[in-house]
């Protein structure tokens, strides 16, 4: 396999992809979607609080980029990979051009490598375009302001910019994994619809499987889980185990799908007159049964392994975050907070609602805040309870009734309306 042959095929495929209307529309969507999303948020007071950092989209442009990344990882990037790569090989079957392509100066291996590189180039370029557009939209519509970490402290704008850029980069590998899956389905089925729709359905199935079970082993084998590992970087003490596993799983998916695609293509017989056979139901039925069996296996395996969410881990993450955000709230209200000040707590507790004490789901954490009283009386404990929704990967969203912590928005010392840091608390902890 010569480099010149690969370059020749790559150049042809790049021209073909560049001329496709679907790719141009996709690029336009990647460019304009962050600006449209930011503009909609600009004219309304609501915010997507169910998404990590959603409550901060009106305070920092970096939060807008992270919310876009969360949506892109769930649906957008797998769909981009599918549209770019899903019809790259099956188009030759549809137009009957395999013989013409393989009788030119390029070998079968060079055609495969050139198409593979072209798909990777456009997939990465579109993902990069979405990343840059989200950062520019956030900076232009909201502002490149500092952002609260997932531990309750405040990260500077420069640090957050670096972390957001790294987060988008980490999502490129799972995006390429979905592109390799699209190529495998395109070659195996010889059908562009299967190549495009298949990865999108796989992404949907993986998102649903991530909601099933309390174990962490099977969840980490799903390539969709690699889209969320960037959250570990936004804590005061970053943890890298999930990041390493996400990278390894993405590389494994890319290697397995690419190898299977090449084995199928290498054994294809393109010589002679193609025999047209009537398509029966046997092959689609077998494929549906196999896919259903794999999904069922992962659903059962969702309970294998230890539960990552435990009372000890949640409490060790939530209590410091609450303390840090309380201090931030008091500072924004203009009150004097001594350096290094911390809240005093009495018997904080976290427990899971349900029949099992560990695992993702609905939790409640109760904090007894010791508030000093005038004179010689001992501090009086004031209980504060938060309802917490914990995900399988250790990330959570906590909310409390406003009786003690106030409404979602408050007035700072200058009279400006800002987000109440204690109204919605986002956090993450290491589940390994």
Order of alpha helices (4+ residues) and beta strands (2+ residues): alpha-alpha-alpha-alpha-alpha-alpha-alpha-beta-beta-alpha-alpha-alpha-alpha-alpha-alpha-beta-beta-beta-beta-alpha-beta-beta-beta
